[in-house]
């Protein structure tokens, strides 16, 4: 019996650590991982008769959302196009459900699984950081595995991700909770104030600096915002971590002033935001002097195009993944934007506009309700009186990190990756599933405390 339990523990741990590894291997590995999770879910559900007994608003709104996606795409794309667009996307639903089942199996050993997973994830995050720094300081911009930063990506860092300049996205969406766990874990195990200060400076410094150097501006801004949120909600060590954070922001200002590559990236970003520069149809940047609004930017053109698409098919949308195919239509040349010539891209670069334009108003509102419910339940845990004695625990700090990441992901006006894509969609549903698991953990604790 003991050997069987150890074997099951080993399988569960392998399943956990394969997730962050798949992100590093590539999109095919990510697809296989989530597909494999779907198979496991059905195996447990049908063969082992393990039934989810969840009867809460989170599950109800989630199921409604995925059902509405199926209906919307059936109406917009037809039966024969359902599989590659919609049926495959259901793997994220099954991943979420598997996460709920998994927590039920490990409720009594949750802390042990948490430590094992996050120690591995911290080590992987540290390796990604080391590899990223190696590529940055290498004259040829080549990482440990020989992957080179490509000229077409303005030599943004790619690290272990090969040709994809997503190292900053990985470090934020996957690495941020690992960083919070590492800081909390070391602070608990080594309660020496001086050593904690040195360690925290080192971790925060190398983490935020590489995201800054990676050139992924949105990931950097979201990381900074997430740190602010976590610092505000920390019960202890607020002042210490805040001072470390201020130290980094001062360093960031120096980087902007004295590092030409970083300065150029963020100068371009400020120019685009303030609309001092527009991109014409030949992808040539032109300087403008007269006052413009956000919708004259390239992002604004994407947003307006998505809004017009929603107007044409408000109930069920144009179909999942169809923005890239429909944006070339001449009727969208009439959008009120000076960047209308460059309106086309793979997706609208905003989660909500993508959902509403491609799957319609019903799916859009169902998703918003789901997000509001899960975030409100998380906020309720944060302000729960019973959690006061748990606020210095590793579990609470990791829970805060997933809450902060999820909150910044779903900030309404933020530019984003494609929600319906394989890679960015995986980031989103990973964080939502983890947040739900921690919600279940704390709700389970509160029940026992009330008894």
N, C-alpha and C positions, 0 to 999 in steps of 0.2 A: 504493500500500500504506500509506503514511504517513497519507494523508487518510482511508482506511478505518479505520485504527486510531484516529485522532483522533475520527472519527464514533462509533465504538463506545464509546470512552471517554466521549464526551459523553452518549450514551444511558444508559450505566451510572450516570453521575453524576446525571442527571435522575431516574432511577429511585430513587436513594438519597435525594435531597433532597425528593422528593414524599412520602415517608413522614412525616416530622415536619410538613410542611405540611398533610397530610390531617388530622392530629389537630387542627390549629387551625381548619380549615374546618368540620369537623363529622362526625357519625357516618356520614352518607351517603358522604362522601368517603373515610372510613376503609374502609368496606365495599367501595367501588369499587377502592380501591388493592389490598387483599388479594385481591379477585377477579381483578384484572388480573395480579397476581403468579402466581396459579394458572394463568392462561392462558399466561403466559411460561414457567412450569415445564413444562407439557405440550408447548409448542412446542419447547423445547430437548430435551426427553426423547424425543419421537417424531419430529419433523421433522429435528432436527440430530443425532439419535442420541447425544446427550450423556448418558451413563449414570453414575449415582452408584455408585461402587465401595466405598462405606463398609460395612465389616463390623465394626462395633463395638457394644458393649452399649448405647450411647446411642441409636443408630438402631433397634436391635432392640426395646428397651423402648418407644420412641416409637411405632413402627408397631403393636406389640401394643396399646398404650393406645388408639390411634384405632380399631383394629379392634374392640376390646371396647366402645367407645362406640357404634359402629354396631350391634353385636349387641344391646347392652342397650336401645338406643332402638327397634330393630326389634321386640323382645319387648314392651317397655313401651308404645310408641306405635303400633305397627303400620306397615305399609308406606307408607300414604298420608300419614302425618305425618312421614316420615323427611326429606324434602327441606328443609323450612324450619327444622328443628331440627338435624339431624345432618350432612347433606351439605354445607350451607353452612359448618358449623364446620370441615370438612376444609380450608378455605382456609388455616388456621393451620398445618396439617401441610405443605401445599405451600409456604407461605412459608418454613418452617424448611428444607425440602429445597432450595428455591431459594437460600437463604442459603449452604448447603453447596456448591452448584454455583457460585455467584458467587465464593466464596473460591477455588475451584480455578482459575477463570479469571484472577483478579487476584493470585495468590500472589506473583508477582515484583514487582508494583507496589502491594502492600498499603499501604505507608506513604503513598504519594501519594494514594491513594483515601481513606485515613483522614484525612489532613490536610484534603482538600477537603470531605469530609462534615462533619467536626467544626467546621471554621471556619464553615461555613454554619449548622450546628446551634447553635453558640455565638451567632452573630448573631441567630438566631431566638429563642433563649432570652432574650437580652438585650432584644429587642423585646417579648417577652411580659412581662418584668419591668417595663420602662418603662410599658407599657400598664396593667399591674396597679397600679403606683404612681399613675398618672394617675387611675384610677378610684377608688382609695382616698382620695386627697386632694381629688378633685372633690366639691363640696358636694352635687351631685345624684347622686353615685355612678355616673356615666356614663363609659365608657371612650372612647378615641379614635374608635372606630367608632360610638359612640352606644348601645352595649349597656349596659343598666342592671342593677345588682345588685337582685335581686327581694326583696320583703319576706318572701315565704314561705320563702326560704332564709336568713332572719335577716340579710339584706344581706351575705351572704358574697360575696367577690369572684368575678367571672366573667371579666372581661377580654375577650380576643378570642373566648372560647368562648360568647358570646351569653347564653343562658338557663341554661347549665350551670355550676354552681359547682365546676369541676374544675381551676382554674388551679394549685392546689397539687399535685394528682395529676400533672398534666403536668410541672410543674417537677421533681418527684421522679423519676417513671418515665422521662421522656425527657430532662429538663434536667440531672440530676445527673452523668451521664457527660460532658456538654458542659462543665460547670463544672470537673470534674477535668482534662479535656483542656486547657481554657483556662489554668488555673493552671500545669499542667506545661509547656505550650507557651511561655508568657511567661517562666516561670522559666528555661527552657532558652535562649530567645532573648535575654533581658535578665538576665544573671547578677549584676546589682548587688543586693546584699543589701537596701539601703534601699528601692529601687524595688519589689523583690519583696514586701517587708513591706506597703508601702502598697497595692499592687495586690491582694494576697491578702486584706487586711482589707476592701477595697472589694468584691471579688467575693463573698466568703463572707457579708459583712454584708448586702448587698442581696438576695442569694439566699435566705438563711434567714429574713430579716426579712419578706419578702413572703409566703413560705409561712406564717409565723406569722400575719401580718395577714389572710391569705386565709380563715382560720377552719377550714381542713382540719387537724384535730388529728392524725389518724393519719398523714397525709402529712408533717407537721412532725416527729413523733416518729421516723418511718422515716428522714427526711433526717438527723436528728441521729445516729441509730444508724449509718447508712451512713457518715457522716463519721468516727465513732469507729473503725469497722472499717477504713476506708481509712488513717487515721492510724496505726493499730497496724501495718498491713502495709507502709506506706511504708518504703523503705530509707533515704532521705535526707529532710532537712527535717522530720523528725517533730516536733522541739521547736518549731520555728517555727510550723508549722501548728497544733500542739496549743495553743500560747499564743494564737493567733488564735481558735481555737475556744472557749477558756475566756473570752476577751474577749466573744465573742458570747453565751455562756451568761449572763454577768453582765448584759449588755444585755437578754437575754430576761427575766431576773428583774425588771429595772426596768420593762419593758413590761407585765408581769403586774401590777405594783403600781400603775402610773400611767396605763395606757391602759384606759379603762372597757370598751371593746368586747372587747379581748383578755382582760381580766380576767374578764369575764362568761362568755366561751366556755370558758375553761379552768377556771373555778370550777364551771361546770355539768358539765364533763367529769369533774372530780375527784369531784363529788357523785354522778354516775352510777356511776363506778367503785367508789366506797366505799359505794354503795347508801344514801346519805342521802336520795335522791329516787327515786321511782318514777312511772311514767306510767300512768294508768288508761285504760279503754277509750274515754273521751271526749277523750283526749290532754291531760288536765289533769295537771300535775305536782303530786304530793303529797309532803310531807315526812314521813319516818318516823324513828322513834327506836330501835326494837328491832333487834337484830342480824339481818342477812340474809346470804345468800350470793350468789355471782355469778349463779346461775340465776334469781334473783328480778328481775334487771334485764331490760330489753327485749332486749338482745343474748342474754342467757341463755335467754329464751323462744324466740328464733329458733333457738338451738343445740339446745334440747330438742326442739323441733318437728321439726327435721331428723333428729335421732337416732331419734325415733319413726317417722318416715317410712322411715328405713333399716330399722328392725325389721320393718315391714310388707312390704317388698320388698328383702330383703338381697342377693340375688344380682345383680339387674339394675336395681334402683332404680325410681323412680316415673316416670322419663322426664325428659329434659333440658328445663329451664325450667318444670317442673311444680310447683315449690314454691309459687309464687304462687297456683296454682289449687287445690292440695290443702290448704293451711294453714287454710282456713276450715272444714274438716270438723270436726264436733262431737267426734269422738273425740280430737282434739288439745286440747280444752278441759280434759282431765284431766292435762295436764303439770304437774309439780310446780314451778310458778313463780307468784309474785304478779303477774307481768306477762303472764299467759296471754292476757288480753284483747287485747293488742297484739302477739301472736305473729306476725301475718301481715305479710309484706313481699314484695318481688320475689324475694329469694334469702336464703339462711341467713346471709350476711355472714361466712362462713368458707369458704375454698377447699376444704378437705378434707371438711368436712361437706356441702358442695354436691355434690362429686363422688360421695361415697359414697351420699348420699340419692337423687340423681337418676340415677346410672348404675351403682350397685351396687358390691359388694365387689371384684369382679375388676378393673374399671376403676380403682377407687380404689387398690388395691395396685400395679397396673401403673404408675400415675402416680407413686406414692411411690417406686417402684424407679427410675423414670426420673430424678426429681429428685435422689435420693441419688447415683446414678451420675454425673450431670453436675456436681453440687457437689463430690463427692469427687475427680473428675478435676481440677476447678479448684483444689482445695486441694493436690492433688499437684503441680500446676504451681507454686503459690506456694512450696512447700517443696522444690522440685527444686533440686539443687545446681547444675545447669547454668544456672539462671536468675539466679544471683547477680550476674553482670555485666550483666544486663538490667533490674535492678530500678530503675534511675534513668531508664529510657526512657519516652517518652510512651505507647508501646504497653502497657507493663506497668501503668502507672497507670490507663489507660482500662480495661484488663482487670480491675483491682481494683474499679473503680467498677461495672462490670456484675455482678461477683461479689457486691459488697455489696448492690446493689439486689435481685438475685435472692434472696439469702439472707434479706433482710428481708421480701420479698414472701411467701416460703414459711415464715415463722415460724409454727409450728403454731396458737397460740392468738390470733393477730392477727385483728382484724376486717378484712374485705376487701370489694372490689366483687365483682360476679358473674363467676366464672371463665368461664362459658359465654355471657357477653354479648359484644356486638360491641366496645364501647369498652374496658372493663377487660381483656377477653381479649386485645385488641390490645396493650395495655401489657405484659401477661405474656409473650406469645409474641415480642414484639419484643426484650425483654431476654434471654430464653432463647436466641433465635437469635443475637443479638450475642455472648453469652457463648460459645456453641459455636464461632462464627467465630474468636474470639480463642484459644480452646483449640486449634483447628486451627493457628492461626498459630504458637503457641509449640511445639506438638508438631512442627511442620514444622522449626522452628529447631533443636530438640533433635536431630532426625534428622541434620541437616547437620553439627551440632557433633560428633556421635558418629562420623561417617565419617572 
